[in-house]
Amino acid sequence: MPINLSLDRADEKFAIIRVEIIVDYPANLDISTLSVVDPNNPSTNGFKFIEIDSEQLNQITQNNRNSTISHKSTTEQKTAVAVPAFCVLDGDQICYYSVHHSTLGWKHGIKPRLHKNVNDDDKNDGIITFKVKLTTETGIIRSNDYIQFEQKDSLTPSFYAALESIQPSVPESALHGSFELIKRLNENSLINLILNHPGTTVFRYSLDILSTRDMTIAKLASKFKEKQYSLENPLLKSAVFALSYFKNIIEQKMNKNILDEPIIVNQQLGDGQTKGFLCDKKDLFTTNVISETLFEDTAKWIESIQNKKQHLIYADQLLQDKRIFEKIPRFIDTKNAKERLDLVTYALRSTVPLLIQGPTSASKSLTAQIASVGLYNEFPLIYALSEQTEVGDLLGRKMLRRKGTSMLSYVPGVLAEAYGKGRVLLLDEFDLCPPKVLSSILSSLDGNTIEIEGKQIVRHQNFRVIATLNGETDGFTSQQRNILPSEILARFHTISFPEMNREECNEIFNKLLKKSKLKIEDKSKEIGDIHIAVSNYYTANERIDKSRGMTAITLRNFSFALDLMVLGNIQPRDACSVVYLAQIPTVDRVRFDHYLDAIGKVNNFQQLRNEISMAASQQHIHPHPQFIDAAFNAIVGAQSGLHVLLEGPSGCGLSTLAKFIAWFCTKEIAKESKLHQEIPSVQLGPESTVEDIIGSFKPQAISGNETDMTKLVQWQNGPLLIAGEIGMPVILDRIDEAKAQVIERINPVLEKNSQREKIKFLVPEKGEAVEQEIKQGFVVISTLTINENRQTPAISLALRNRFVTVAVESPKLQEQQRAQIAKDIISKNTKKMQTIKNDGLPTDITPKIPDDNDISHLAEAISRSLPDTTTIRDISLLVHTVCFTFGIVKKLTTEEQIELCKFQPKSLASEAAETFVQRTLKIPTSRQRFFYEGDKNSPMWQVISALSIASISGQPVFLKGEPGCGKTEAIRHFSINRKFHPRNPVFSVSCSSETTAEQFIGSLVFEKNGFRFVEGPLVQAARQGFVFLADEFNLLTPAVMISLIPFLSARPGDTFIHPDIRDPITVSSGFLFVATGNEESEKGRVKLPEFVKSNFQHINVQNPSPEQLDGLIESIMNVDYSTIDKSILQPSQLRNFMDELKETLHIK
């Protein structure tokens, strides 16, 4: 809890304290997962624990520990320290802290208790000590005693180094205790401290003491050389750094204060390109450490630039090349931009790998691109790393690729391509990539050759590496953002780009407006005002509607507005309305009206709004005001090349809106080019991968005569690349469900505008460093469902900032609005019913097609039957079932039919439901009559009734109930005895956590004539109109569930394309997807994702009551076993016998 303590408050009532928390923990616990957090600000980063040398501590405090532990542990114990930060002790008010474990969660109420307060500053060394008790309910941390003040002199120097590692701002007075300890150490112990704690006060003290013992640079280098560290060992870096620092100590003692003077680095240039820098290359161990020396010299130079001790030499020289402004016309060379460029340019010229950290829109990637264009006249290769990035994507791999007579050839990855051809490689989202993959590139950062798959690649003199990361924790869990290992960080020089200040943003605003030639420079202040007002709206948390995500208002927002003005010929007021205000709910939007009024008059685009309304009606979508408003804002943005994020509550029609926007943006192009390509889309979920979006290698069907085995596996574009090749929108549905490590892989295409510039997207997943051209017209349309119970942001600020966000609001569905929406959907279904072939469907269950009078009557009745809380999705599902069962039972009133289509228990027990059952099934005269006999409220009758109605409408059904209640048996019986498209056995898949999508959909099989794709049971059932059973559905992984959504959302007559199946699938009448599952509380059961769950009609199946079971047994006995003497065997006796048998056999 950092503070600024002013002198006027520093009286006897306040005291600056330092809380040090020391914990004992089992050796098998990863101490990096534990942190100390201020409970008043739990979202802030915690203070980490650092392991310390606790040998002496364990001896001193052993008795105290034994007295506080009720049981003896056999687990090896370690000790670590955390320093929560400076805080203020106000009288009796003591700060409380929380301990947070990254997987076990929070333990609140940790209170540092004052143990001893020594007033003598000389003895206290700036520390007030506390005794702290830490426990968790899981028992991972058993007991923890704070080190008493008298024991501090017994600590080792490593303890003090650990303190400084945790809290770099610790006052040196608090570390004085280490100096006396270090003075007592011998030479070898001092060297170990130097190597293990580089850059700390302990490190400096140790080198200072060595300098007083006649230690020379050569002697120290010899000591380090005896260690025989490998080049991969991070201690080698510490040794080089120590020698550099020690050299400065010696030179300072000789009154040559070189550190205070500017560092001069000699350059050797040739062929118009940099050859690197000639630094002090005196060998200390071997010639292999030259790069380390260069690294240190470069680090000093960059630091001097950051500290403004150097003039901006490189940026000014670079910007004399006007090609930079031609290739990157949106670049404005502000003073801060030049400083950023100077840093990056120097790093590129010096060959040192650079890691740039900074918030979104801090100009990290842009600066790297400018430096690359200025130095080498070409853009860098930009690759966004992800969770699925593999070593082969970076270095390359052997693939089925014909080369001469060989069919297995090495294909270079993106890093190998840049390494051999001299490109700047920009690795974005560096900390989203698995560290073990990043470690594979370390060999390329040293030396002049790398060997990959037996192939030697010579390093081109212009090869450079720049990595970027946001360092953002919002929207990421600790499992998503990776902690970069020290061996990786040691090979990069890290610099930070701060958030752009307001003055720089204003300067960029003004200059870009002037360059645009729109003659609206006089509006720059007003545009800046609304930019600031919306930013304050989010940062000050002034929102009335807080259900939606936070947004970072950055320079990108102004760039979006400029695109609308330049590319879309949109007036400044309207452009700002779309970019800044469309993301804000209506209830909050009105507060910004006066900012818009100051910019200019409104153009309400009545013609475009009318076109949207007419187009929606043609698509049988009700054009309510909320739909028109959201569609208008999104279409205006998408037509100018801006990527769109639709954000709204579940059930408000996000997917329908996304499809409509994509269709509207391409309908004219489709007419001119006769384009019949469906809009590429992907349904995302928690287990979605990069392959689902970009594409992957997939097996191909080949004939037996084919001899070219390279055709066996071929790359198949995913939805994003399909859309990019054609130049059309792609829909990423439910972007909030996918992991950040997956979605942020597409950041490079989200950075660009296909209407304004050429886009090249690097896709090493194809097996080679190919930059695919993205054609004009490409745009990403994403959906995000808001959830008030979500604990973390749905997506990161950096990802959200790459979209124009549009707030989609549910209409207030009063009875009139519900009736109009129902009428539109009925009209759409009526048109569809006229095209469906009902081959094999009995005439007595063939629905009547509603006429105009029927449509109005049905719409009004449906509206009256639904509550005001109804969503558009609810109306759509009910309307579909009503339409496809309309007119089958003539004597049924409209109201009765609607209640029947809601699958309510009372209606399922009605005479109308019995009519559906009788017309759908061939009711057997013996056996299995227990499904039909007895009370119509019995669970089995309810299931049979529901399946009969659903099989006519095609509505997927989920049967949930306890094991043994007859769910699966009822479905098998239904499939066998259905009058149309019966099948025995039923198409089915028995689900588990190991079940794959291929078991449903199909896969390639090898036959004597070659490979052939064999369709799975689900595809066969859909094509042929059979019942399909997914038994124990909620044992599947969410990824497999999501892959089945096209089948869950399809209805008879629909045609769709599945990415894993070559030929389109047309759903036949009679297809019914039925899933079964037990209660989610059972072990191994998976909670259905909301967008999967919403596709089902859910039926709870109960076990029959004893009375119902007795009635069923009696019916079976009367029909099939009529000779049994009931005075000897009663139905209740048989039921009791079965119960005892189940108990004996431990059957649930």
N, C-alpha and C positions, 0 to 999 in steps of 0.2 A: 504494500500500500504506500507508494511513494508520496512524499509531501514536500512542500516548500515552507520551511519554517522561518518566518521573519523575525528580526531581532526584537521587535516590540512585543513579541509574544514569549520570548525566551526568559520567563521569570521562574520563580521557585515552583510554580504550579506545573510547569511543563518540563519534560526531560526527553531528550532523544535517546531511544533505546535500540538495541540490536538483539533480535531474537534469533538464536541459533538452535535448531532442532536436530537432535542426533537420534537416529533410530538403529536398533538392531534388527536384522532381517535374515530370513533363510537364504542360503547361497543360491537356491534354485529360483528365487524371485528376481525378475528383471527390475532393478531399482529405477530404471528410466521411466517405468510406468507410473511412478508415484510422484506427486507434487503437492506443494502447500499453496493454497488458494485463499484469497480474501473472500469470505462468504457473501459479503455485500456486493462484490463484483465477480461472480463466479464465471463470467464469460471471458475474463482476462486470462492471459497466460499465467500458469502457475510457476512457482520457483522450484526447480528440480533438485533432487537429492544427488549428491556426488559421493562415491565411495571413498573412504579415507582409511589410512593405516591405523588399525585399532588394536594393535598388539598390546601396547602399554595400557591403553584404556580398558581393555578387557581384564587385565590383571588387577587394576586399581578398583574397578567397579564390580568385580565378580560377586562379592558378598552382597552388595546392594541388589544385584539382579536376582540372586538366588532367593532373597527374601521376598521378592515381588512376584516370583513365578511359582504357580501352584503345581506344576508338573515339570519334569525334566525332559528336555528335548534332545534327541539324538541328531538333529539336523545341524549341519555346519552353519555358523552364524557369521555375518559380515556387518560392518558398520558404515553408515553414510550420514552426511550432514546436509541440511538445507538452511538457507538464510532467507526468510521471507521478504526482507527489505527493511528500510528505515520506517519507523512509525512513531507516533507521539503517545506518550503516556500522560494522560490528562487527569491528574489527581488519582482517584481510585478507579478511573475508567481504563480498563485494560483491553487491548485489541484481541479479538478472537480470530482464529484462522480455521480453515477447513482443509482436510486432507482428501485429495482426489486421486483415485486409482483408475487408470485408463479403461480397465474392463470391469472392475468390481464396483465402481461408482464412488459416491461421496460418503465421507464421515464428517459430519458437521460438529461444531462446538469444541474444537480443540483450543484450549485456553492456556497460553504460556503463564505459569505462576512464578512470581518473583522469588528467586532463591536467595540471592545475596546482592546487595547494592553497595559497592565500594565507592566512597565519595572521592578518594584520592585518585586524581586522574593518572598519575604516574603508575599506580598499581593497577588501575582499572583497564588501561589500554583501550579506552573507548568502548568497552563492552559491559553491558549489564546482563548478568546471566540469569537463566531461568531453568526451572525443573519442569519437564513436560512429560505427561503420560499420554501415550497414543495407543489406542486399541481399535480393532475392527471386529465386526460381528463374525467375520469369516475366520478370524484368528491368524491371518497371514503375518500381521505384525503383533508379536506376543507381548513384548514390553519394551519400554524405551525410557531410559533415564538420561536427563540432560547432564552433561559433565559439570561438576561443581567447580566453582571459581578456583578453589585451591588446587585443582588438578590441571589447570591449563598449562602450567609449565612442564607437565609430564608428557604433553602431546608431541608428536613428531612434526617436522616441517611439512610433510604431506598434508596434514590437517589444515594448515594455513593456506596451502596452495589450493585445496579443495574449496575453502571459503571464498577465495578470490575468483575461482572458476565459476562459482554460482552467482556471485554478486560482484561484478567487476568494479563497481563504484565504492567498494569497501574502503574506509579511510586507512591510510598506511599506518596510522597509530595503532589500529587494531591488529596489525600484523607484526608489530615490533617484537613480539614474543618469539617469532621465528628466527630473528637475527642471532640471538645468543645461542640458539640451538644449532644453527648452521655453522657458526664459528667453531664449534667443537668437533665437526665432522672431518674425516680424513678426505684425501683427494678423490678416491674412488667413489665415496658416498656423494661428494659434491657433484661429480660428473653424472651420476645417476639422477640426482635431482634436476640437473640442467636438462637432461634428455627427456625426462618424463613430465616436466612442467614448463614448457617453453612459454616465454612472454609474461610470466607471473612475477610477482615481487620476490618470491623464493628463487626463481631463476636469476633475477638481477643480483640479489644478495650473494648467491653462490658464485657467480662470475666475478663480482667485485672482490670477494674473499680470495678467489683463485689468483686474481691479478696482484694481490699483496704477497703471494707466496712464490714469486718469481716464475710464474707460469707464462710460457710464450705461446704464440699462435701455432708455431710448428709443433711444439710439444703437445698442445691440446689436440691438434689435428691427428697426431700420432695416436693419442689415447682413443680418439673416436675411431680411427682406422682399425685398431685392435678389436673393436666390437664386431667387425665384418658384417655390417648390416647389408641386406639386399636392397636393390633399388625400390622394391615394393614396400619396404619397411618404413612406416611414418617416422620412426626415430631418426632415420637418415636426414629427413627434412629438419628435424629439431637440431641435429648436429650442425648442419650447414648454417642455420639461423644463429646458433650459438657462436659459431666462428665469426660470422659477420658482426654480431653484437660485441663479441670480445675484442675484435679488431678496433672497433670504435672506442672501447674503453681505453685500450693501450694508446691510441692516437690522441685521445683527449688528455691523457696524462702527459703527453708530449706537447701539449698546448696547440694541437692542430684540430680545431673544433670544426670538423668537416660536416657534421650533421646539421649545423645551422646554416650552411651554405647551399645554394641550389645545386642539385645533382646534375652533372653534365655527362651525357651519354653520347659516345661517338657513333656515327651512322656510316654504314657502307651500303651504297645504293648502286644498282645496275640494272640495265634493261628496263628502266622505267618502273621497276618494282622494288619493294623493300627486300633486303637480304637478311634482315635481322639487325641486331646491335652488337658491336664489339665491346664487351664489358671486360672487367678484370677477370681473365680466365686462367689465373694461376691455379694449377692443379693442387688440390689438397689431399684427395685420396687417389682418384683415377679421373680420366677425362669424362667419365659418365656423370660427374656432378656439375658439369658446365651449365646444364640447363637449370640446375637448382640455383647456381649463382646468378644466372640471368633472371630467374624468378624473383630473387631477393632485390636485385637492382630495379627491376620493373616495378615491384611493389613499392619501393621507396619513391620512385618517380610518380607513380599514380597517386600516392599519398600526398606528395608535394603539390600535385595539381588540385586534388580535393581540398587541400588546406590553403589554396590560392597563393602558393609560393612560386608558382610558375606562370608565365604568360601563356595564353592560348595560342600555341604555335601551329599545331596540326589542324585544328578545326578551320582556322582562317585560310591556311593553304588549301585545304580540301575544298572549301566552299567557293574557291575561285573557279572551279570546274562547273560551268553552267549546266552540264548534262545532269547533275544531281537534281536541279529544280525542274528539268524537263521530265525526268523519269519519276520524280516524286513531287508532283506539283503542290501537294498540300503541306509540304514542309516549310515552316517559318523559322528563320534563323534568329531566334531570340538569344539574349545573353545566356540564359540558363541552358538553352538547347546547344549552344556552342560549347559550354562547359561539359555537358554530357558527351557531346561528340568528340571533344578533345581526349577525354578519358578512354573512350572505346577505340578511337583511331590509334592512340599510342599503344594500347594493348594489342591491336591487330598487327601493327608494324613490328612490335617486339616479339611476336610469336607466342606470347604467354596466353594460355587459355583463360577466359574471362567468365565469371559468374555474376550476372546482374540481378539484383533483388530489388523489388519495388512494387507498389500497389498498382492495381489495374489502371491503364491509360497514363502511366508515368513515362511513356515514350521509350520503353526498353527495346522492343523489336524494331521500331521505326529508326532509332539511333543506330542500331546494328546494321540495318539495311542501307542507311545513308553512308555509313563508313565503308561498307562493302562496295557500294556503287562508286564512291569517290576514289577508293584505292585500286579496285580491280575492274571497274566498269561493268559489273554484273551483280545481280541480286544474290543474296546468300541462298543456300539450300535450307529451307525452313521445315523442320520436322517437329510436330508436337508429340511429345512422349506420352505414354499412357500406361495403365496397369498391364495391358497385354503386349507392350513392346517386348520383343525378344532379341536375343543377341544377334540372331540372323538378320533382323531388320536393320541393324547398325553395321555389322561387319560383312554380312552376306552368307550365303548357304549354297549347297549343291542341290540342284533341282532337275526334274525331268525336262530338259531343254536340249534339243538337238544341236550339236556343235561338231561338224565333221561327221565322223563315224560314231562318235559317242553320244549317248542319249542322256547322260548324267553330267551336267556342266556346273561349274561355279558361277554364281550370279552375285555381283558385288552389292552390298548394302549401302545405305545412304552415307555412312561414315567412310567406308572404303572408297566410294565414288568421289567424295570430297577430298580424301587423302591423296588419291592418285591423280586427280585432275586439277587440284589446286583451287578448290572452292572454299568459301567461308560457310561453315556449317552452324546454323542457329538451332539449338535444341531448346524448344519451348516446354514449359511445365516440367522442369528438370526433376522436381521432387515428387512427381506422380509416377515416375518410372521405378521399378524394383531396383534397389541398390546393387544386387548381384549382376543385373544387366549393365548398369552404369560402370561397374568395375571392369567390364570387358573392354572398355575403350581406353583404359589407362595406358596400355602399351603403345597406343597410337600417339600419345602426348609426349613421348620421349623417343629419341633415336630417329633414324632416317628410313627404316623399313619396318613393315609388319608382315607377319605370315598368317594367312587365313586359308584353311582347307588345303594346306600344302602349296599355296601360291604366294610368292613374294611380291609385295606391292611397295614401290618406292615412293617416299613422301615427296610431294610437290612442294616447291618453296613457298607457295601461296596458301597452303592448307592452314586454316585457322578454325578454332572452335569457340563459340560463344553460347553459354547456357543462360536461360532466364527462368525466374520463378517469382510468383507473387508474394510468397510468404504469408498468404492469407489463410486464416483458420476458419473464417465464417463459411459454412457450407461444406466443411470437411471434418471428418472424424480423425482421431489419431491414427487409425488404420489406413486412411486414405492418403494423407500427406506423409511422405516418408522422411525420416531423419537421415540426412546424408552422412554416410560414414566419413571418418576423419581422413582415410586414405584417398577419398574422392575430393573432399574439400581442399586437401593439401596440394592438389594438382591444379587448382584454379585460384586466381586472384579474385576475391569477392568485393564488389562495390555496390552501393545502394543508391537508387534513384528515388528521391523523395516525391511526394505527391505534388503535382503542379500547383503553384500558388495562384491566387486570384489575379495578380498583376500580369503574370505571364499568359494566363488564359485570355484576359482582356486584350492583350497585345495581339495574340493569335487571332482572336475574333476579328479585330479591326483590319488586320492585314489580309486575312482570307476573304473578308467581304470586299475589300478593295480589289483583290486579284480576280474575284468572281465576275466583275464588270456588271453587277446587278444594279448598281447605282443606289444602294441602300445603306451606304456607310453611316448615314445619319440615324439608322436604327440599331447600331451596334450596342449603344448603352442600354436600350430597352430590351434587346435580346439578352444582354448580359444580366439585366435585372431579373428576368424570369428564370434564367439559368441558376442564379444565386437563390432565388426564392424557393424553387423546387428542391434545391440541394438542402436548404435550411429546413424545409418541410420534413425531409427524411432524417437528417442528423439530429434535429431537435425533438424528433418523435412526436410531431404535432398531429398525427393522423387520427381521425375519428374512426375510420375503418382500418383496424390493425391486423386483419386476417391475411393481408397480402405481404409479399416479401419486401425486404429493404432493397434500396437501389443506390448505387454510387453514381452521382451526377458528375460526369467528367467531360473532357474535351471531345470525346466521341459523340456525345449528345449534340454538341454544336455542329460537328461534322455531318451527322445525320440530317440536321435541319438544313444545312447548306446543300446536301445532295437533293433534298426535296425541292429547294428553290432553284437549283441549277438544272437538274435532270428532269424534274417533274413540273417545272414552271409553276411552282406553288408559291403563293404570296407569303411573306415572312410571318404574318400572324398565324396563318393556317399551318405552316410548317412547324412552328413552335407548338401549336396546339397538338399536333400529331406526336411530335417527338417528346415533349415534356409533360403534357397533360393527359394523353390517352392512357397512360399507365396508372393514373390516379382515379379512384372510384368517384362517381358522380357526387356523392355526399361531400367530398373534400374538394372537388374540382372548382366549385364556384368561387372559392376564395382567391383564385388566380385570374378572375375575369378582368380586373382593372389592369393587370400586367399586359394581357392581350390587347385590351383597348388602347394602351399606350403605343403598341406596335403598329396598329393600323386597323382598317375596316375588315370585317369578316366576309369571306366568300363561302357560303354554306354548301356549295357544290350540289345544288339541288338536282341538276341533271344526272350527276354520278349517283346520287342517292336514289333517284328514281330508277336508274338502270339496275342498281343492286336490288331494289325492292321487286322489280319485275322479274329479274333473273331468279331470285329466291322463290317467287311464286311459281315460276316455271319448273323449278326443281321440287315443288311441293314442300317448301320450307316456309313456315310462317314468318313474315318479315316484321316482327315486333320491333319497337324502337331500340331496344338494347342490342338486338341482332344487327340492325342497320348501322348503328353507331360504331359497334366493334368492327363489323365488316368494312365499313368505310375507312376507318383509321388504318386497318391492316392492309387493305388493298392499295391505298395511297402510298403507304410505305413500301410494299412489295413491288409495285409497278416502278418504283424508283430504285430498285435493287437492294432495299434494306431488308435484313432478316427480321422476322416477326415472331414474337413470343406472346401467345394467347394465354392469359392467366385468369382463371375463374373457378367457381365452386363445382363440385361433382354434380353431374346431372344437368348442367346448364347448356349442354350441346357443344362443347369445345371441339370434339372430333368432327362433328357435322360442319361447324363453322370453318375449321381448317380446310376441309375438303372443298367447301364452297369457294373460299378465297383462292385456293390453288386452281380450281376449275375456272373461276372468273378471270384470273390473270392469263390463262392460256387459251380461252375459248376462241379468240380472234385468230391467234396463231394456228390453232388446230384447224380452223376453217380454211386458211390460206394454204397450209402445208399438208392438209389431209392427215394430220397427226392423230393416230388412234392409240397412242401410248397412254395407259392409265397413269394417274399421278403416283409416283413412287412414294411409299410410306413405310414406316416401321413402328411397331408397337413396342415401346421400351419398358423394361422392368428391372428389378434389382440385380438380375443375373445376366442382363444383356451385355454383349461384348462389342468390341470395335468391329468385329467381323459382321455383325448384324447390320451395321450402318454402312461400312465401306465395301465389304465383300470378302471373299476368301477363295481358296483353292478347293474345288469340289470334284469328286470322281465323275467321270463321264461314261455314258454308254457307248461301247464300240463294238464293231462286228468282229466275228472270228477271223476274217480275212485281213484285218488291220495289223500291220507289222510295226507301225510307229507307236511305241509305248508312251511317247511324250504326250499323246492325246488322251492318255488314261486319266490324268488329273489336269484340269485347266482352271484358270482364274475366272471367277464369276463375279461381276460387279454387284455391289450392294445398292440399296436405294439411292444413296447420296451420289455415287459415281454415275449411276444411270441418269439421274436428273442432270448432273453436271455435263455429261456428254451430249445430251439433247438440248439443254438450255431451258429447263423448266423447274417449277418448284418441287421440293421434296418435303414430306411431312414427317416430323419426329414427334410422335404422339407420346405424351406423358414423360417429358424430359426430366421431370422431377423424380421419377422412379429409378432412373439409371444412375449408376455410380459416377462421381465426378471424374474419376480416372479414365472412364470410357468416353464420356461426352466431350471432354476438353481436348480429345485427340483431333477434333475437327476445327479447333480454334483458327488455324491458318485460313480456312475458307470463310469463316465468320468475320475475319478481319477485313475482307475485301468486298467490293461492290461490283458485281458483274456488269452493271450498266455503265460504270465509270472507268473501269480498268480491266486489263486482261488478268485472269486468275490462273495460276498454276499451282496445283495441289500435289505435294510430294507423297507418293504412295509406295513406300518400300515393302509393304506387305505383299505386293505383287511379285516380289522376288528380285526386283532391281530398282535402282534409284530413278524411277520414272516420275517426271512431273506431268501429271495429267492436266490438260487444258480444260478449264471450266467455261462453258459457253455463256454468252449473254442471255439473260432471262432466268438464270439459276438463282434461286433464293430458298432459304430454309424457313419453313413455317413450323413452329414448335408449339406444343400445348403444355400447360402446367396447371395441375389441380391444387387449389389452396386447401390447407388443412390447419385449422386453428390449434389442433393438438400436437402439431409437429414441433419437436423440441429444438431442431437445428434448421437453419435456412435450407430451403428446397434445393437451391443451386447456389453456386458461389457468386459473389459480386462481380468477379471478373467475367464469368460466363454471361450473366444477365446483362452486363454492360455492352455486350456485343450485339444485342437485339434491340429493336424498338418494341417495348412492351405495351400490350393493349389489355386494359382491364375489361374482362367480359363479365357482365352482371346478369344474374337470373332475372327474367321479367317477373313482375308481380302478377301471378297467374290467378286473376279473378275468374269467375265463371265464364265470362264472355271471352277472355283471352284463351282459356283452356279449350273452349268450344272451337275457336278459330284454328288453334294449333291442331286439334284433333281432326278438324275438317280437312286441313291441308294434308295431313298424314294419311287419312282415309282415301283421299283422292289419289295419292301416290300409290297406295296399295291396290286400289281399284284398277288403275292403269296396268300395274304389274300382273294382277290376277288374269287379265285378258290374254297374256302371253304365255302363261304356264300350261305345260302339257300335263294333264292329270291321268296319264296312261296307268291303268291298273287300279285306279282309285274307284271304289264302289260308288255308284251314282247316289246312294242314299247318304253319303258323307261328303259329297262334293258341294262346296259352298256356293251360295248365290252371290253374283257380283252386284254390289249395291248400286242403285241408280241415284240420280241427283237428290230425290226426296229422301231416300234411305240415308244418304251421306249426311244431310243436315240433321235428320232425326237422330242418327247414331252419335254424331258429334255433340249434340246438346245433351243427350243422355249420359254419355261418357263424362262430359264436363261436370254434370250434376253429381255424379257418383264419386268424384275425386275431391280431396280436401285442398285447401289453399296452399298447403306445403308441398304439393305435387311438383315434381320436376318435369322437364320436357322429356327426359328419358322414360320416366314412368308412363307418361301419356303414350309415347311411341310403342312401348312394349304391350300395353293393354290394347291399343288400337289394332295392332297386327293380329293378335289372337282373336279379337272380335271379328275382324274382317274375314279371316279364314275359317271361322265357324258360323258365319252369318247365314241364316236361312236353312240350316241343316235340320233343326227341330222346328217345324212350322208353328206349333202351338206355343212356343216359347216367346214371352214378351221380351222387348229390348232390354229392360232393366234386369230380368232374370238371366238373360244371356250374358250381360256384362258381369254380373256377380259370379256366374259360372266361370268366366274367363279370368277372374281374379284368383281362382283355385282356392277359395275359402272352404273349410271343412263342411259347413252347412250346405253349400251349393253342390259339393262333390257327392253328397248323400241324397241329392234330389232325384226325381224321376227323369229329369232332363239328362242328368249325368248317366243314369242307367241306360237311356236311349243311346247315348254316344258309345257306351261300352258294348251294348248288344250289336250295334252296327259296325263296330270296329273289330270285335273278336268273335271267333268261333268258340262258344262256351262249351267246354267238354261236359259229357254226361256223367263221367266218373273221374276219379282221381282229381286232384288239384281243384275240386269244386270249393275247397275251403276259401278260395279267393272271392267267391261270390255269395256263399251261403251266410245266413245270419244277418246281424245288424249292419245296415249300410254305413254306420259310423265307425265300423271296425277299420283298423289301420290298413289291412290289405285291400279292402274295397276302395278306400280313399286313394291308394297308390294306383290301382287299376284305372279308376276314373280319371285321375290326373294325367296318366300316360295316354289314355284314349284321346283326351282333348288336345294334349300337346303334340301328338303324332300327326294330327290334322293341320295344325298351325305351324309346326316345325320349331316350337319354342323349346330350347334346351331346359332340362329338368335336373335339379340336384336333390337327391333323396338322402337325408341325413337322419341317422338313428343309431341305436345301440347295436352291437353285433348280435346276430341271430334273430333279428326282428323280421327277416324275410325280404329285405330290399332287393338283393341280387336275384333271388329266386323269382320274385314278382316280375322283374325285367325279362329274365329268360323265358318265363311263361308267356309274357306279352309278345315277345318276338316270335315265338313258335306258333301262337294261335291267332296272330293278326290276319285278317281276311285279305289284306293286300301286302305284298312284299314280305311274306313270312320267311323266317330263316331259323334253322336249327343246325348248328349252334349259332347263337347271336354273335355278330362281330364284336369283339371285346379286347381290352387290354387290362390285365391285372397290374395295378400301379404300385410303385414303391419309390423310394428316394433314388433308386438306381435306374429307374425307367427313363429312356431317352425319347426325344421327339421322333426319331426314326422308327421306333416301334409303333407309333401311330400312323406316320405319314408314308414310310417306306424307305428303301435303300437300294443301292446297286448290289447285284449278286452276279457271281461269275458262273457262266454256263459254257458248254462246249463251243458255242458259237460266239463267245465274247461276253462282255458285260452288258447287263440289262437292268433297267430300273424296275423294281417290283413295288407296286403301290401297296401301302399298308392298309390295315383293316378300316381305319377311319376314312381314308380317301375312297375306298371301295364302297363303303356304306353311303357316303355322301353322293357319289355318282349314281348309285343304283337305287337309292331311296330306302335303305334298310335302317333298322334300329342299331345304334352303336352304344356299347356299355363301357364306360371308364370306371372300373371297380376300384374302390378306395382312392378316389380322385385326390383327396387332400393329403395324400402321402407324396404326391409329385413335388418336384422343386418348382418355385415360381417361374423359372426360365422355361420349363416345359409347358406349364400352364399357358404362358403368354404366347408360345408358338402355336397354340391351338385356337387362339382368339378368332382367326378368320373363319373357322368352322363353327364357333359358338355364335358369331354375329350374322352368319349367312342364313338365309331362309329359302324355302323351295322357290326355284326360278332364278335365284341369284347366281351370277358367274363371277369368280374371283381368281386371282393368280397367287399361288403360294410360292415364296422364293425358292423352296427346295424341290418344286415340282415343275417340270417343263411345260406341260399342257394345262390350259385353263380348266378350272373345275366348275361345272354347272351342277347345282344342287337339285336333285330330283325330289318330287313329291313323296312323302313318306319318310324322308330322312329325319331321324330323331336322335339327338345326342343326350344320353342319360348318364349322369355321374352319381356315384354313391360315395358316402364318407361317414365316418364316425365323428363324435364330438371333438372339437379342436383341443380340448383340454387333455385328450389322450396323448401319450408319448409318441413323438414322431409326426404328429399331425401338423400341417402347415395352414396358417391362416390365409384364406384366399385373398389375393390382391383385389382391391375394390373394383377395378375395371374388368376383372375376370368374374367376380361375384355378381356384378350387375347384369351379366348376360343370362343368368339362370333364373328359372322359376323355382323357388326353394320350397320343398315339402318336408316337414318333420314327420318321421315315421316312428310311432310309439309301439312298444310291445302290447299285444292284446291283453285286456284285463282277464282275470280268472273266469268271469262270467262269459266273456266273449269267446275265450278259448274253449270252455265247456260246450258252448253252442256249436262251434265249428267241429269239435270232435263228435258230437251227437249227429250232426248232419252227415259227416263222413261215414259214421257207423250205419246210419239208416240207409244210405245209398249203396255203399260198397260192402258192408258187412252186416246185412239185415238178419242173418241167422243167429247172431250173438244174443245170448240171453242177458238183457240189461239188468235183470235182478242180480246177476252174478258180477257183471262188470259195468260200473257207472262211468260216464265221461269224467267226472271229478276224480275218480280213483285212477284212471289212466293219466290224467294231468298230474296228480300227485306223484305217481310212479316216475314220470318223465322228469319232474323237478328233483326227485331224490337221485335219479340216475345222473343228471347233470352235476349235482353236487358231489357225487362219488367220483365222477370223471374229471372234476374241476373244470367243467365247461361253463363259461360265463353266460 
